[in-house]
């Protein structure tokens, strides 16, 4: 059972997230031979003020 974790910043629409998990599932199934119904995808969305690069919160970037 493939288990895929994807972390991303919040702000994408439900349609975008649905497309993402569909596409990821198709690629994992193609590359591993696992049936799509056995592939689990976990999305973790972060607030922009819960993510930083180089000591700067993403919410503070311009």
VOVEXRO-58750 format. One record per residue: residue number from 1; y, z, x of N, C-alpha, C, O in turn. Coordinates in nm, 3 decimals, padded with zeros to 5 digits, always signed. Layout:
{NUM,{Y,Z,X},{Y,Z,X},{Y,Z,X},{Y,Z,X}},
...
END
This chain:
{1,{-00.118,+00.000,+00.084},{+00.000,+00.000,+00.000},{+00.124,+00.000,+00.088},{+00.158,+00.104,+00.144}},
{2,{+00.192,-00.112,+00.102},{+00.318,-00.113,+00.176},{+00.425,-00.031,+00.102},{+00.438,-00.039,-00.020}},
{3,{+00.499,+00.047,+00.179},{+00.609,+00.128,+00.125},{+00.732,+00.094,+00.207},{+00.736,+00.119,+00.327}},
{4,{+00.833,+00.038,+00.141},{+00.954,-00.009,+00.208},{+01.070,+00.080,+00.166},{+01.096,+00.098,+00.047}},
{5,{+01.141,+00.134,+00.265},{+01.262,+00.213,+00.238},{+01.383,+00.131,+00.281},{+01.388,+00.080,+00.392}},
{6,{+01.480,+00.119,+00.191},{+01.603,+00.047,+00.221},{+01.720,+00.140,+00.193},{+01.734,+00.192,+00.083}},
{7,{+01.803,+00.161,+00.295},{+01.923,+00.241,+00.278},{+02.043,+00.148,+00.281},{+02.053,+00.062,+00.368}},
{8,{+02.133,+00.165,+00.184},{+02.250,+00.079,+00.178},{+02.365,+00.155,+00.114},{+02.345,+00.254,+00.045}},
{9,{+02.485,+00.106,+00.140},{+02.602,+00.166,+00.079},{+02.607,+00.131,-00.069},{+02.569,+00.021,-00.110}},
{10,{+02.656,+00.225,-00.148},{+02.665,+00.202,-00.292},{+02.766,+00.092,-00.323},{+02.851,+00.058,-00.241}},
{11,{+02.753,+00.037,-00.443},{+02.852,-00.060,-00.487},{+02.792,-00.193,-00.533},{+02.865,-00.279,-00.583}},
{12,{+02.662,-00.209,-00.518},{+02.601,-00.334,-00.564},{+02.564,-00.321,-00.711},{+02.534,-00.212,-00.761}},
{13,{+02.565,-00.433,-00.779},{+02.531,-00.433,-00.921},{+02.380,-00.416,-00.940},{+02.302,-00.434,-00.847}},
{14,{+02.342,-00.383,-01.062},{+02.200,-00.371,-01.093},{+02.130,-00.505,-01.071},{+02.017,-00.508,-01.023}},
{15,{+02.197,-00.614,-01.105},{+02.138,-00.748,-01.084},{+02.113,-00.774,-00.936},{+02.010,-00.829,-00.900}},
{16,{+02.206,-00.735,-00.849},{+02.188,-00.753,-00.706},{+02.070,-00.671,-00.655},{+01.991,-00.719,-00.575}},
{17,{+02.058,-00.547,-00.702},{+01.948,-00.460,-00.659},{+01.814,-00.515,-00.708},{+01.714,-00.510,-00.636}},
{18,{+01.812,-00.566,-00.831},{+01.689,-00.626,-00.884},{+01.647,-00.746,-00.800},{+01.529,-00.763,-00.770}},
{19,{+01.744,-00.831,-00.763},{+01.714,-00.947,-00.679},{+01.663,-00.903,-00.543},{+01.570,-00.962,-00.489}},
{20,{+01.724,-00.799,-00.487},{+01.683,-00.748,-00.356},{+01.538,-00.703,-00.357},{+01.460,-00.743,-00.271}},
{21,{+01.500,-00.618,-00.454},{+01.363,-00.568,-00.455},{+01.263,-00.679,-00.486},{+01.150,-00.676,-00.437}},
{22,{+01.303,-00.775,-00.566},{+01.216,-00.890,-00.594},{+01.191,-00.970,-00.467},{+01.077,-01.003,-00.434}},
{23,{+01.299,-01.002,-00.396},{+01.287,-01.082,-00.274},{+01.209,-01.008,-00.166},{+01.123,-01.068,-00.100}},
{24,{+01.237,-00.880,-00.147},{+01.165,-00.801,-00.045},{+01.017,-00.796,-00.079},{+00.932,-00.812,+00.008}},
{25,{+00.986,-00.773,-00.206},{+00.846,-00.766,-00.249},{+00.775,-00.898,-00.221},{+00.662,-00.898,-00.172}},
{26,{+00.840,-01.010,-00.252},{+00.778,-01.141,-00.228},{+00.749,-01.164,-00.081},{+00.643,-01.215,-00.047}},
{27,{+00.842,-01.127,+00.007},{+00.823,-01.149,+00.150},{+00.712,-01.058,+00.204},{+00.627,-01.103,+00.281}},
{28,{+00.712,-00.932,+00.164},{+00.608,-00.840,+00.210},{+00.471,-00.889,+00.162},{+00.374,-00.886,+00.238}},
{29,{+00.462,-00.934,+00.038},{+00.335,-00.984,-00.015},{+00.289,-01.107,+00.064},{+00.172,-01.118,+00.100}},
{30,{+00.382,-01.198,+00.091},{+00.348,-01.320,+00.166},{+00.303,-01.287,+00.307},{+00.203,-01.340,+00.355}},
{31,{+00.375,-01.199,+00.374},{+00.347,-01.170,+00.514},{+00.228,-01.077,+00.536},{+00.164,-01.083,+00.641}},
{32,{+00.197,-00.991,+00.439},{+00.087,-00.895,+00.457},{-00.036,-00.928,+00.375},{-00.145,-00.878,+00.405}},
{33,{-00.020,-01.011,+00.273},{-00.132,-01.039,+00.184},{-00.154,-00.931,+00.079},{-00.247,-00.939,+00.000}},
{34,{-00.067,-00.829,+00.078},{-00.079,-00.722,-00.022},{-00.035,-00.775,-00.158},{+00.062,-00.851,-00.166}},
{35,{-00.104,-00.735,-00.264},{-00.061,-00.775,-00.398},{+00.075,-00.713,-00.431},{+00.101,-00.597,-00.396}},
{36,{+00.160,-00.788,-00.497},{+00.295,-00.740,-00.530},{+00.291,-00.606,-00.604},{+00.378,-00.521,-00.583}},
{37,{+00.193,-00.588,-00.690},{+00.187,-00.464,-00.769},{+00.151,-00.342,-00.684},{+00.156,-00.229,-00.733}},
{38,{+00.117,-00.364,-00.557},{+00.087,-00.252,-00.467},{+00.202,-00.223,-00.371},{+00.194,-00.131,-00.289}},
{39,{+00.309,-00.301,-00.381},{+00.422,-00.285,-00.289},{+00.528,-00.198,-00.355},{+00.576,-00.228,-00.465}},
{40,{+00.564,-00.091,-00.287},{+00.664,+00.003,-00.337},{+00.792,-00.013,-00.256},{+00.788,-00.018,-00.133}},
{41,{+00.905,-00.020,-00.326},{+01.035,-00.032,-00.260},{+01.121,+00.085,-00.307},{+01.138,+00.106,-00.427}},
{42,{+01.176,+00.160,-00.211},{+01.262,+00.273,-00.241},{+01.403,+00.239,-00.193},{+01.423,+00.211,-00.075}},
{43,{+01.499,+00.242,-00.284},{+01.639,+00.217,-00.249},{+01.712,+00.350,-00.243},{+01.705,+00.430,-00.336}},
{44,{+01.783,+00.372,-00.134},{+01.867,+00.491,-00.122},{+02.010,+00.443,-00.100},{+02.043,+00.383,+00.002}},
{45,{+02.093,+00.472,-00.199},{+02.233,+00.431,-00.189},{+02.317,+00.550,-00.142},{+02.301,+00.663,-00.190}},
{46,{+02.406,+00.522,-00.049},{+02.494,+00.624,+00.006},{+02.637,+00.599,-00.039},{+02.681,+00.484,-00.049}},
{47,{+02.709,+00.708,-00.064},{+02.852,+00.697,-00.089},{+02.920,+00.654,+00.040},{+02.872,+00.685,+00.149}},
{48,{+03.031,+00.584,+00.029},{+03.102,+00.536,+00.147},{+03.153,+00.651,+00.234},{+03.176,+00.632,+00.354}},
{49,{+03.171,+00.769,+00.176},{+03.214,+00.883,+00.257},{+03.096,+00.967,+00.308},{+03.115,+01.078,+00.357}},
{50,{+02.974,+00.913,+00.295},{+02.855,+00.977,+00.351},{+02.794,+00.893,+00.463},{+02.679,+00.914,+00.501}},
{51,{+02.873,+00.798,+00.515},{+02.825,+00.708,+00.620},{+02.938,+00.686,+00.719},{+03.052,+00.661,+00.681}},
{52,{+02.905,+00.695,+00.845},{+03.008,+00.679,+00.948},{+02.953,+00.597,+01.064},{+02.832,+00.597,+01.091}},
{53,{+03.044,+00.529,+01.133},{+03.012,+00.457,+01.256},{+03.120,+00.494,+01.357},{+03.239,+00.487,+01.328}},
{54,{+03.077,+00.534,+01.475},{+03.172,+00.568,+01.580},{+03.262,+00.684,+01.545},{+03.375,+00.692,+01.591}},
{55,{+03.211,+00.775,+01.463},{+03.288,+00.893,+01.425},{+03.390,+00.870,+01.315},{+03.472,+00.957,+01.288}},
{56,{+03.385,+00.752,+01.251},{+03.480,+00.721,+01.144},{+03.403,+00.696,+01.016},{+03.313,+00.612,+01.011}},
{57,{+03.440,+00.771,+00.910},{+03.376,+00.750,+00.781},{+03.402,+00.608,+00.732},{+03.512,+00.554,+00.750}},
{58,{+03.302,+00.549,+00.672},{+03.317,+00.413,+00.620},{+03.429,+00.409,+00.517},{+03.501,+00.309,+00.507}},
{59,{+03.446,+00.516,+00.441},{+03.551,+00.520,+00.339},{+03.692,+00.521,+00.401},{+03.789,+00.491,+00.332}},
{60,{+03.703,+00.556,+00.530},{+03.834,+00.557,+00.598},{+03.864,+00.428,+00.670},{+03.976,+00.409,+00.718}},
{61,{+03.768,+00.337,+00.679},{+03.791,+00.210,+00.747},{+03.876,+00.120,+00.660},{+03.870,+00.125,+00.537}},
{62,{+03.953,+00.039,+00.724},{+04.040,-00.053,+00.649},{+03.990,-00.194,+00.666},{+04.049,-00.288,+00.611}},
END
